[in-house]
Amino acid sequence: MAALPAEQLPQPLDIVWAKFPYTEKPGQPGEVAHPALVFTTYEFRTGEFSIQVAFGTSKLKTEERPYDFRIQNFRDMQFAGLAQATRFDLDRIKYLPWDSDWFVSPAPQKYPSPVLGRLLDQPANRLRNILRVRHDNGMSVPYRAPKQD
């Protein structure tokens, strides 16, 4: 494990490349990296951070998962650094250590850090609306809702 530089810390609403843990092995990085949506960062010791993220997948499951957040618009996908439409599972939100075991760059020559991109205003507003509906219906939401810069 190598801590990643604090100057590369993602911001709320950034998309990062993360080895999100599998349900069967919750304390271990997943074998395959996935996009993850950043909600917040937390410095738990001086210079040591954890990042609250939601799991991203290309399995959209539109009918079965209506209260998850999706990025499907081409422009939104480009700005977020996503190669394909992505669903962020808002029932799979975790704090992960900001280190090289959990966060990786998918292509170091193109992405010098695990940050791929970020949400534009319109998808960020859609996310806030989904989180509000989830909260109002007693569904899980991130500890702190993301703020826009």
Beta strands, then each sheet from edge to edge (+ up, - down):
strand 1: 14-18
strand 2: 34-45
strand 3: 48-57
strand 4: 69-71
strand 5: 86-97
strand 6: 115-118
sheet 1: 4+ 5- 3+ 2- 1+ 6-
end
